[in-house]
Amino acid sequence: MAVCFLRQAARFSTRGCCVLVSRLPHCHDNVRQDGDRKWLSSSGFGQHNNIILIGSPGCGKTTVGRILAQRLGRPAVDFDNDYLERRWGMTVAEKLTEVGGESFVAAEGDALLNLDLRDSVLSLSGSVPMHQLAMRQAAKSGVVVFLDTDSHDIADRLHRMKVDRIVGQAPGVSMLDLLAYRQPFYEGAHDIRIVCERFQNPDDVSEKVLKALRDYQKPPGYISTRSDPQTKDPAPPHQLPNFPDVVLQGLASDSGLYIPNSEPPHFSQGEWARLLGCTYQQRALRILEKWIHARDFHPSNLATAIQRAYSLENFQNESVVPVTHLQDNQYIMEVFHGPTASFKDAALQLMPQFFTEAVQREGEKVRYLILVATSGDTGSAVLDGFSKFAGESGTLVMVLYPENGISEVQKLLMTAATGDNVHVIGVDSDFDFCQTAIKGIFADGALAADLLANHGVRLSAANSINWGRLVPQVVYHASAYLDLVQQGVVSMGDECDICIPTGNFGNILGAIYAKTMGIPFRKFICASNENDVLMEFIQTGCYDLRHRHLHVTMAPAIDILKSSNLERFLFLASGGDGAEVRRCYEQLAREKYFQISPKS
């Protein structure tokens, strides 16, 4: 077994520490074909309802395209064989030899611009995305699916197929180098990514594509942790808030927290293995593509936001969140390399970009006021993130912190913030008061109406109660495990324990969501200080604040008694029983305690 710790900078609390402890197509039955045709015929993709496959030469586009076409009752069109060769009167290899790579891409793009195709499965050649104008035009006609296949598998297939000439191939350029050069063109062009396992057969890949298409057609939307699954007339998914909505709103109207109206996404062990050689930014993109629907935040925009968030200008380590050996089987996940030396930077260099994009998409002439309660770390990270990425949205930020409940360095980081759009307020109370006050402000409908009508201002949140703040935290927990595998500390699939100092339960919840995605965490160790209400709850099932008073400790970031994100965990653990979650938190508000029911 191995152990990995997530370590915060010494001048702050230890809240940022977490510990990891290791320990060819065939015919399908008619029923399935009819079912596939039924769901796909009811709703189109793009202007011409096409399904467009892209990827490197040899990734299996043609074979997968034929399987999909058979399953869906659509024409299968191979761009090379069925269109280009007939148009040119020669093979694509002959055309490439005749005109050279640059002219070939231009001719290929011109041909695609003149292709009028509808209700079909189109398998494009590997070089088409290099012609950006043609690719953008093609994307308007349908949904673009990227078959993301391991480069070594592709190189092996091309060798076996005796393919000896593709665009960009030249003396001294290896096939792996050429495939790496092409990857960014696919990254910027797809709506859906299919992470193909090593040596995965075309039938299995096709099944993954079909599932992804179903999911693409029906964005799940978001619901409150206090929503009742037994409601007689629940809102249909298309009427639920989407990702930009929940990022802007922060808190649900019933004072619950937003969560996706779907099962958590999942990677197979083979898919996780494909992420081993990826950078942190590449892992973040693939993981967050699973959590954020492409219609809510397009993968190309997500990729740009991730690159901006985790650049060397913001994080002083190229690994972003490196994992280092401590002793024996213990390893440290270092989350202090961001601009404010807080683990919150990993989320708050990204979340403001989500927020700004959502404001721009909304298009209303209102300004948003971000209200933040901080126990020390969040405040400076929010101020830094929004100072960089608010753009022209006009977003305002107001931070409330306990005057005597944070470190001097944390206070100086916040109060030294400059800008007309930021305001920092010290409160003569504790963090729980600050957090409760902000939730009360959000719940005050009259105040919200007055702010909007008389000041053109709407309220939102940047604490981990905001789903857009929480979901990036899944990434570094998953990435830490992959680093342990890559370093040879554990083998893929070996279990690890993870220990995280916990106050508001957001950081550890990110690790729990990583487990639901398939990361084999075994035990979650919820480390605490004297304010150990979470430890007591985990042991007894009773969340009891009746006789508790907040203790001010040397770890102010976990000096918290009301752990907001525990609500999301209860929703997950109860199988989505929003009525039970609502009962618990209404009782907590009235009586300062709740006991979970035995069924939970």
Secondary structure, DSSP 8 states (H G I E B T S, - for coil): --EEEEE--TTS-GGG--EEEE-------HHHHHHHHHHHHTS--TTTTEEEEE-STTSSHHHHHHHHHHHHT--EEEIIIIIIHHHHTS-HHHHHHHH-HHHHHHHHHHHHHT----S-EEE--TTGGGSHHHHHHHHHTEEEEEEE--HHHHHHHHHHTT----TT--TT--HHHHHHHHHHHHHTT-SEEEE--TT--HHHHHHHHHHHHHHHHS---EEETT--TT-SS---GGGS--HHHHHHH-S-TTS--EEESS------HHHHHHTTTS-HHHHHHHHHHHHS-TTTS-HHHHHHHHHHHTSTTT-SSTTSS-EEEEETTEEEEE---STTSSTTHHHHTTHHHHHHHHHHHH--S-EEEEEEE-SSHHHHHHHHHHHHH-TTS--EEEEEEETTSS-HHHHHHHHT---TTEEEEEESS-HHHHHHHHHHHHH-HHHHHHHHHHH-EEEEE-STTSHHHHTTHHHHHHHHHHHHHHTTSS-TT--EEEEEE-SSSHHHHHHHHHHHTT--EEEEEEE--S--HHHHHHHHSEEE-TT------S-GGG--SS-TTHHHHHHHHTTS-HHHHHHHHHHHHHHSEEE--TT-
